[in-house]
Amino acid sequence: MNKSDKDCLLGYIAHYVSPQRAYYGGILITDARGVPKEFRHSEGVRPSRVQSTLYGESLEESLGTDALAPALLGSVTIKPEILLIDKESRLLFGQFAHANAPAALLVPLADPDLAFADMLGVDGSLLDARDYDLKGSTSERVYAYIQDRSDNVGARILETAQKRMNLMSPFLRIRTVLAEIAQVEMGRAAK
Amino acid sequence: MNDQIPSTLTHRRGIRASLLRALPRVWPKAPHTAEILVPALHIPRTSKFDIGMSALLADKTFQAFWSPPTVQTLITWEVVCGGSLVNAFGVRIYGVRYRNTNDSENDSMDEVPAPNPDGQLGIPGLGGTKRFSGSEHAKSSPGNKYSHLYTLLYPPPEDFAATHMPEFSKLRDYQRVGVEFLVSREHALLADDMGLGKTAQCSIATHVLLRSERIRRALIICPRALVRQWEREAKHWANLIARPVEGTPLHRKRMWESFPGAIIATPQIVLNDIDVISKSHFDLVVCDDVSMLKNPGKITNAIRRIPRSRSWCLSGTPLENKPEDFANVMQFVKPDLFSGVERGSAPNHVELQARVKPFFLRRRKIDCLEELPPKQLIGPDELQMEGPQRETYRNTEAQQWQQLQALGVNTTKLHVFALMNLLLKVCNYDEISGRSAKADAVRDKLDNLFDNDDPSIKMVVFSHRVDTLHFLQREWSAYQPRIYHGGLSTREREELLHWFKKGSGRLLLISTKAGSRGLNLQEASYVFHFDRTWNPVDEMQAEDRCWRMGQNRKVFVYRYLQLDTIEERVDRALRFKKGQFDTYVDSMAEDTDALAVTKWSLDELIALMKPSDKK
């Protein structure tokens, strides 16, 4: 039985770093029209000096892969059928997303930093790269580098969703909310 | 070669190198008491090694992961010093599960239970905490300090518009702002000038909320004359099907109880069915035209009683007579914004402004519609009654004044108004002689307009007296005018408007009370106010039926008054009051600095009645 558009569930994961270097992660589950179904986010995680020293340049990757992403995905009560990340969060969530196929990295076609390396999966294999419509934009399209399952369910969900929603806009909305949350926390801390 | 190392291994190698470099600096005094626990998938048990052995361990680990290098070789590790974990990140999770308005099973999900109540992440080796505090999107749960931000996650209106509302792209920038304003507020008063498209903005905002499942049931309350127009505009602008509530009581009961989507009802229907309505619930109630809300009465109370989550009001003239009207309107929009005492005697303008501001949006035509042709106010043309009409007026005036004096201290405003109406009627036309100076003056204008070869020039004449309209219909029968008044059925009104807007009709006589609000008559560019209304807002509303978005001709507005009569005295008083009103209304966009009390006192009314010395 075919699912309706509304039944497809997309899981957007993104992060925001506040000026105080606190890391906020968020996961937004939407249907194929972009209507939110569930949202989970972390409070700001501010690595200590010891942690920054211990992790060095791998700090963000470890924080995202080992702490934020599992906590976020583990907390949602509605499980997404595909995980989506964008380039800004690739360092934090890339490994986690690819380990949880189907998943895709979405990159606007006009992105000048579009690199061949983006097309590589964590095991070095070439990912399935497809381009989709970007609703609300007359010319732009979006590339998806998909770590899919053998039944190509990830590609099919994106195919459906591209007709009903702007595939990139949830990332912006998540970051907007995370930035607001950071503001709230900062205001609270100031008191 | 290094470039081809998969990122997982590069990452892990980075950790190892960083770790080895860092540990002696982090714990220079206790290198041998620190432990590194490596519960890796490739190592079947958790092993402990001292710092001195960590380099060796790391090399072995690295080699173990190197072949085969797959993503499943992720390791997690801990650094414990003196019994405390120092490398793990504490992660506290908050969030929301949105109420799907089509999915009743979610309605009770106010709090999302933590699947792991001990507060630990389900990943071995990480000591982060995981705590939940859930709330529904519109409800502020005491446990979640961020719940007010979650509405920002809904897609913006244009996301829905691209697929569902083709007309959205035709909205002007200020209208898009208006849609955003409504969508993002539970309590809103959209007070744009008449003709700026409040119905379009509201239709689109309503449909966006329905589409995004933020609301399931919406009720639009508007005067009977506007029901079909609302139905049409909602369909046109927002592709929104809004069903009028009508039919038998049983049929209406079913609609009130269970009809999903948007429905339209008149204030009278709401009053009749309030017992049924009050047992139901609406996610959104829109009041188009605030006149039904400004005076506490049965209809106002019925509308306020409707159980609802969101309350919006649309009005180009939110204040008609006095600041208390405004406080009463806000009692629907945002209950308890003003106390009962304040609704009887409004607070000062600074206080009022501060309280209303978050819920209020007003834009002026002059700022938004630069391309709108101007509106030219002409007159009032001062006329002099002659002959029999003058004689009838003087006789009536003398009789009424005597009656008023006879009443003495028992005089009430109702008495004065009743007597005054008789005089105003004679100012319009003399029933005995059939003479009317005003009708003659307007006819001169009409003759010129009808002589013009352009049949697209259309005219409307407003009078607040239906008997006057019938008189004019007889007088001007050569032009085949028709009358729009409150006694027409919905179907008759529709047919009449179609005749005027799309058909051969060129002259429409309109009862000010029935037709001054909500109608769109951009087809007409000549407006005649045959008589003056008591409320200056009515006149502004009436002429703006024609002077609105979509009008591509200059609009001419003519006014008339009979010299040396009560009309002249009323006009003088109205000019003063309207001046105050303009200051107030225009300032509403930025300021409420000029609250005008435009109530008529008994003394003022009696002064208006006093006969002129001129005979």
Chai-1 contact restraints between the chains, C-beta under 6 A:
chainA,res_idxA,chainB,res_idxB,connection_type,confidence,min_distance_angstrom,max_distance_angstrom,comment,restraint_id
A,L28,B,L153,contact,1.0,0.0,6.0,A-B,restraint_1
A,G34,B,P155,contact,1.0,0.0,6.0,A-B,restraint_2
A,G34,B,D159,contact,1.0,0.0,6.0,A-B,restraint_3
A,V35,B,S212,contact,1.0,0.0,6.0,A-B,restraint_4
A,V35,B,E213,contact,1.0,0.0,6.0,A-B,restraint_5
A,P36,B,Y98,contact,1.0,0.0,6.0,A-B,restraint_6
A,P36,B,L153,contact,1.0,0.0,6.0,A-B,restraint_7
A,K37,B,Y98,contact,1.0,0.0,6.0,A-B,restraint_8
A,E38,B,R97,contact,1.0,0.0,6.0,A-B,restraint_9
A,F39,B,G95,contact,1.0,0.0,6.0,A-B,restraint_10
A,F39,B,V96,contact,1.0,0.0,6.0,A-B,restraint_11
A,F39,B,Y150,contact,1.0,0.0,6.0,A-B,restraint_12
A,F39,B,L153,contact,1.0,0.0,6.0,A-B,restraint_13
A,R40,B,I93,contact,1.0,0.0,6.0,A-B,restraint_14
A,R40,B,G95,contact,1.0,0.0,6.0,A-B,restraint_15
A,H41,B,Y94,contact,1.0,0.0,6.0,A-B,restraint_16
A,S42,B,V91,contact,1.0,0.0,6.0,A-B,restraint_17
A,S42,B,I93,contact,1.0,0.0,6.0,A-B,restraint_18
A,E43,B,R92,contact,1.0,0.0,6.0,A-B,restraint_19
A,V45,B,F89,contact,1.0,0.0,6.0,A-B,restraint_20
A,V50,B,V26,contact,1.0,0.0,6.0,A-B,restraint_21
A,V50,B,V86,contact,1.0,0.0,6.0,A-B,restraint_22
A,T53,B,A22,contact,1.0,0.0,6.0,A-B,restraint_23
A,L54,B,A22,contact,1.0,0.0,6.0,A-B,restraint_24
A,L54,B,N87,contact,1.0,0.0,6.0,A-B,restraint_25
A,G56,B,S18,contact,1.0,0.0,6.0,A-B,restraint_26
A,E57,B,G14,contact,1.0,0.0,6.0,A-B,restraint_27
A,S58,B,H11,contact,1.0,0.0,6.0,A-B,restraint_28
A,S58,B,G14,contact,1.0,0.0,6.0,A-B,restraint_29
A,S58,B,I15,contact,1.0,0.0,6.0,A-B,restraint_30
A,E61,B,H11,contact,1.0,0.0,6.0,A-B,restraint_31
A,L63,B,F89,contact,1.0,0.0,6.0,A-B,restraint_32
A,D66,B,T76,contact,1.0,0.0,6.0,A-B,restraint_33
A,A67,B,F89,contact,1.0,0.0,6.0,A-B,restraint_34
A,A67,B,V91,contact,1.0,0.0,6.0,A-B,restraint_35
A,A67,B,G128,contact,1.0,0.0,6.0,A-B,restraint_36
A,P70,B,I123,contact,1.0,0.0,6.0,A-B,restraint_37
A,A71,B,V91,contact,1.0,0.0,6.0,A-B,restraint_38
A,A71,B,I93,contact,1.0,0.0,6.0,A-B,restraint_39
A,A71,B,L121,contact,1.0,0.0,6.0,A-B,restraint_40
A,A71,B,K130,contact,1.0,0.0,6.0,A-B,restraint_41
A,G74,B,G122,contact,1.0,0.0,6.0,A-B,restraint_42
A,S75,B,I93,contact,1.0,0.0,6.0,A-B,restraint_43
A,T77,B,R97,contact,1.0,0.0,6.0,A-B,restraint_44
A,T77,B,V112,contact,1.0,0.0,6.0,A-B,restraint_45
A,A99,B,V71,contact,1.0,0.0,6.0,A-B,restraint_46
A,V122,B,P6,contact,1.0,0.0,6.0,A-B,restraint_47
A,V122,B,S7,contact,1.0,0.0,6.0,A-B,restraint_48
A,V122,B,T8,contact,1.0,0.0,6.0,A-B,restraint_49
A,V122,B,V71,contact,1.0,0.0,6.0,A-B,restraint_50
A,D123,B,P6,contact,1.0,0.0,6.0,A-B,restraint_51
A,G124,B,P6,contact,1.0,0.0,6.0,A-B,restraint_52
A,K135,B,A162,contact,1.0,0.0,6.0,A-B,restraint_53
A,G136,B,A162,contact,1.0,0.0,6.0,A-B,restraint_54
A,N166,B,D159,contact,1.0,0.0,6.0,A-B,restraint_55
A,R173,B,L153,contact,1.0,0.0,6.0,A-B,restraint_56
A,T176,B,L152,contact,1.0,0.0,6.0,A-B,restraint_57
A,V177,B,L149,contact,1.0,0.0,6.0,A-B,restraint_58
A,V177,B,L152,contact,1.0,0.0,6.0,A-B,restraint_59
A,V177,B,L153,contact,1.0,0.0,6.0,A-B,restraint_60
A,E180,B,L149,contact,1.0,0.0,6.0,A-B,restraint_61
A,I181,B,Y146,contact,1.0,0.0,6.0,A-B,restraint_62
